[in-house]
């Protein structure tokens, strides 16, 4: 009899506990957030500081946990380790601007095995991604640099190209596109040396420019891919009293480029707002994590309708930066 009474009491307690357990589990589920990490090429530089603003904005607006990390320098091996650490951590999605597309492929395969979404930026041909997000048309964008270089230095003469590294996908794509374009459009332009991997380091870009001036005294222009390349070249030209005599165009942030544009040591900047890229990657990642379809013409809040080409998402958001408009952008 006593055993029966004990069992009855346990049953009653369990029945009363069920609603509490149900409510607790529902509350925990409702309070859970998707965790989306963005891994950039290099942390602490103006370009990626601006991109981080978009990552944080997306987190607030979308109600998710989104944050940014990156290596202290543009080291592909460090970036791979950060992807692997994120997989172990169990994030829902990884957004990334690759330093080396090939080196990341095994890590991306591991992410896919764990059901982690992978969204890239500046790597449209990346293997292992769900989607790549671009704020430009890469062909037109690459060609535009040569048009702007010619606008300032003329359509003949010697020039050089800076890239972030020889493995950064888009820097090298733009260089390839522009060089092919120049063969027919500007046949009298002469590239003095192979593209130089210094564009993510301002001090190295300055030193490289000084060396180019010694080796190629007739050089007339620089195209810089990597937001620290053009400012570094501009510093060297100012130091040598050559501001305005050699043309510098490239990818820059307005606030960072402003003094060089005003003094004439840099002529033209071309880019998109990195903040928009950070927001767009995170927004797309959330859609993928939630199993939503990415469709032609869908709208990313604040950026407009997308163009979908396979697994590459494009939004047209190119801006040209000159001394006349550099103060109008707010970043």
C-alpha positions in Angstrom: 0.0 0.0 0.0 2.8 2.4 0.9 4.5 1.7 -2.4 1.3 2.4 -4.3 0.9 5.7 -2.5 4.4 6.7 -3.3 4.0 6.0 -6.9 0.7 8.0 -7.0 2.5 11.0 -5.4 5.3 10.8 -7.9 2.9 10.7 -10.8 1.0 13.8 -9.5 4.3 15.7 -9.0 5.3 14.8 -12.6 2.1 16.0 -14.0 2.4 19.3 -12.2 6.0 19.6 -13.4 5.2 19.1 -17.1 3.9 22.6 -17.7 6.9 24.1 -16.0 9.3 22.0 -18.0 7.4 22.8 -21.2 7.5 26.5 -20.5 11.2 26.4 -19.6 12.1 24.6 -22.8 10.0 27.0 -24.9 11.7 30.0 -23.2 15.1 28.6 -23.8 14.3 28.0 -27.4 12.9 31.4 -27.9 15.9 33.0 -26.2 18.4 31.1 -28.3 20.2 33.0 -31.0 21.9 32.0 -34.2 25.7 32.5 -33.9 27.3 33.8 -37.0 31.0 34.6 -37.1 32.8 36.8 -39.7 36.5 36.0 -40.3 38.3 38.7 -42.2 41.7 38.7 -43.9 43.4 40.9 -41.3 42.1 42.6 -38.2 42.6 46.1 -36.9 42.9 48.0 -40.3 40.4 50.6 -41.3 38.7 48.6 -44.1 37.8 45.7 -41.8 37.0 47.9 -38.9 34.4 49.4 -41.1 33.2 46.0 -42.2 32.8 45.0 -38.6 30.3 47.9 -38.2 28.0 46.1 -40.6 28.4 42.8 -38.8 27.4 44.4 -35.5 24.5 46.3 -37.1 23.2 43.0 -38.6 23.4 41.4 -35.1 21.3 44.1 -33.6 18.7 44.3 -36.3 18.3 40.6 -36.9 18.4 39.5 -33.2 21.4 37.2 -33.6 24.8 36.8 -32.1 27.2 38.1 -34.8 30.8 39.1 -34.4 34.1 39.5 -36.2 37.5 38.0 -35.8 40.7 37.9 -37.9 44.4 37.2 -37.9 46.9 39.9 -36.9 48.4 39.8 -40.4 47.2 38.5 -43.7 48.3 34.9 -43.0 46.2 32.2 -44.7 47.3 29.6 -42.2 46.0 31.7 -39.3 42.7 32.2 -41.1 42.3 28.5 -41.7 42.8 27.9 -37.9 40.1 30.4 -37.1 37.7 28.6 -39.4 38.5 25.3 -37.7 38.1 26.9 -34.2 34.7 28.2 -35.2 33.7 24.7 -36.4 34.7 23.3 -33.0 32.8 26.1 -31.3 29.7 25.0 -33.2 28.7 28.3 -34.8 25.7 28.3 -37.2 27.4 30.1 -40.0 30.9 31.3 -41.1 31.2 34.5 -43.2 34.7 35.1 -44.5 36.9 37.2 -46.8 39.5 34.6 -47.8 43.3 35.3 -47.9 43.8 32.0 -49.8 40.8 30.4 -51.4 42.5 27.1 -52.0 43.9 26.8 -48.5 40.4 27.1 -47.1 38.7 24.3 -49.0 39.4 21.5 -46.5 38.2 23.6 -43.6 35.0 24.5 -45.5 34.4 20.8 -46.2 34.5 20.2 -42.5 32.1 23.0 -41.9 29.6 21.6 -44.4 29.9 18.1 -42.7 28.8 19.8 -39.5 25.9 21.6 -41.2 27.6 25.1 -40.8 26.7 27.6 -43.6 29.6 29.2 -45.4 29.2 32.7 -46.9 32.2 34.3 -48.7 33.0 37.8 -49.8 35.6 38.7 -52.5 35.8 35.0 -53.5 33.2 34.3 -56.2 34.9 31.1 -57.5 35.4 29.7 -54.0 34.8 25.9 -53.6 32.8 24.8 -50.6 30.7 27.9 -50.1 27.0 28.2 -49.9 27.0 31.7 -51.4 29.4 34.5 -52.2 28.3 38.1 -51.7 29.6 40.8 -54.0 28.8 44.5 -54.0 30.1 45.0 -57.5 30.4 43.6 -61.0 33.9 42.3 -60.8 34.6 42.6 -64.6 33.4 46.2 -64.8 35.1 47.0 -61.5 38.5 45.7 -62.6 38.3 47.6 -65.9 37.3 50.8 -64.2 40.7 51.0 -62.5 42.5 51.1 -65.8 40.1 53.8 -67.1 40.8 55.9 -64.1 44.6 55.4 -64.3 44.5 56.6 -67.9 42.3 59.5 -67.0 45.1 60.9 -64.8 48.4 59.6 -66.3 47.4 59.3 -70.0 47.2 56.2 -72.2 50.9 55.5 -72.5 53.7 55.0 -70.0 55.0 52.7 -67.2 53.0 51.6 -64.2 52.8 48.9 -61.5 50.1 46.9 -59.7 49.9 46.3 -55.9 47.7 43.4 -54.5 47.1 42.3 -51.0 48.8 38.9 -51.7 49.2 36.6 -54.7 46.4 34.4 -53.3 43.7 37.0 -52.5 41.0 35.9 -55.0 39.5 39.3 -56.0 42.6 41.4 -56.1 44.1 39.0 -58.6 40.9 38.7 -60.5 40.7 42.5 -60.9 44.3 42.5 -62.0 43.7 39.8 -64.6 40.6 41.5 -65.9 42.3 44.9 -66.1 45.5 43.6 -67.8 43.4 41.8 -70.4 41.3 44.9 -71.0 44.4 47.1 -71.4 45.8 44.9 -74.1 43.3 46.2 -76.6 42.0 49.4 -74.9 45.3 50.8 -73.8 48.1 49.0 -75.7 50.7 51.7 -74.9 50.6 51.1 -71.2 53.6 49.2 -70.0 53.5 47.1 -66.8 57.1 47.3 -65.4 57.0 44.2 -63.2 54.7 41.4 -62.0 52.0 42.4 -59.5 53.5 43.1 -56.1 52.0 41.6 -52.9 52.1 44.6 -50.5 48.6 46.1 -50.6 47.5 45.2 -47.1 50.5 46.8 -45.4 51.0 50.6 -45.6 54.6 50.6 -44.5 55.5 47.8 -47.0 53.6 49.6 -49.8 55.6 52.8 -49.1 58.9 51.0 -49.2 57.8 49.2 -52.3 57.0 52.5 -54.0 60.4 53.9 -53.0 62.1 50.9 -54.6 60.0 51.2 -57.7 61.1 54.8 -58.1 64.8 53.8 -58.0 64.4 50.8 -60.4 61.9 52.4 -62.8 62.5 56.2 -62.7 60.1 56.7 -65.6 57.1 55.1 -63.8 54.0 57.2 -64.2 51.3 55.3 -62.3 50.2 52.8 -59.6 47.0 50.7 -59.4 46.6 49.5 -55.8 44.3 46.6 -54.7 44.3 46.4 -50.9 43.2 49.4 -48.9 46.6 50.2 -47.5 48.5 50.1 -50.8 47.5 53.4 -52.4 48.1 55.4 -49.1 51.5 53.8 -48.8 52.4 54.7 -52.4 51.1 58.2 -51.8 53.3 58.6 -48.7 56.4 57.7 -50.7 55.6 60.1 -53.4 55.0 63.0 -51.0 58.3 62.1 -49.3 60.1 62.3 -52.6 58.4 65.5 -53.8 56.5 63.7 -56.5 52.9 64.2 -55.4 50.8 64.8 -58.5 53.6 63.8 -60.9 52.9 60.1 -60.6 49.2 58.9 -60.5 47.8 56.6 -57.8 44.4 55.0 -58.0 43.1 52.1 -56.0 40.8 50.6 -53.3 40.7 52.9 -50.3 38.5 54.1 -47.5 37.4 57.8 -47.8 38.5 58.9 -44.4 41.9 57.2 -44.7 42.5 58.4 -48.2 41.3 62.0 -47.6 44.6 63.7 -46.8 46.4 62.0 -49.8 43.6 63.0 -52.2 43.6 66.6 -50.9 47.4 67.0 -51.2 47.4 65.3 -54.7 49.7 62.4 -53.8 46.7 60.1 -54.7 44.2 60.8 -57.5 41.3 58.4 -57.3 39.7 55.8 -55.0 37.2 53.1 -56.0 35.4 50.8 -53.7 32.1 49.8 -52.0 31.2 50.5 -48.4 32.7 47.6 -46.4 30.0 48.1 -43.8 27.4 47.1 -46.4 29.4 43.9 -47.1 29.5 43.0 -43.4 25.7 43.4 -43.1 24.9 41.6 -46.4 27.0 38.6 -45.6 25.4 38.2 -42.2 21.9 38.8 -43.5 22.4 36.1 -46.2 23.9 33.7 -43.6 20.8 34.0 -41.4 18.6 33.2 -44.4 20.6 30.1 -45.2 20.7 28.9 -41.5 16.9 29.2 -41.4 16.5 27.2 -44.5 15.1 30.1 -46.6 15.6 30.2 -50.3 17.8 32.9 -51.9 16.0 34.1 -55.0 16.5 36.4 -57.9 15.5 40.0 -57.1 15.0 39.4 -53.3 15.9 42.5 -51.3 18.6 42.9 -48.7 17.5 45.7 -46.3 19.2 48.9 -47.1 21.0 47.6 -50.2 18.2 46.8 -52.6 17.5 43.9 -54.9 20.1 41.3 -55.6 21.2 39.7 -58.9 21.7 36.0 -58.4 24.2 34.2 -60.7 24.5 30.6 -59.6 25.8 30.9 -56.0 27.1 34.4 -56.4 24.9 37.2 -55.1 25.6 40.7 -56.5 24.4 44.2 -55.4 25.6 47.2 -57.4 27.2 49.6 -54.9 30.4 51.0 -56.4 31.5 54.4 -55.3 34.2 56.7 -56.9 36.2 58.8 -54.4 38.0 62.1 -55.4 39.3 65.1 -53.6 36.0 66.9 -54.5 33.7 64.3 -52.8 35.9 62.5 -50.2 34.2 64.3 -47.3 30.7 63.3 -48.3 30.7 59.6 -47.4 30.8 59.7 -43.6 33.3 56.8 -43.3 
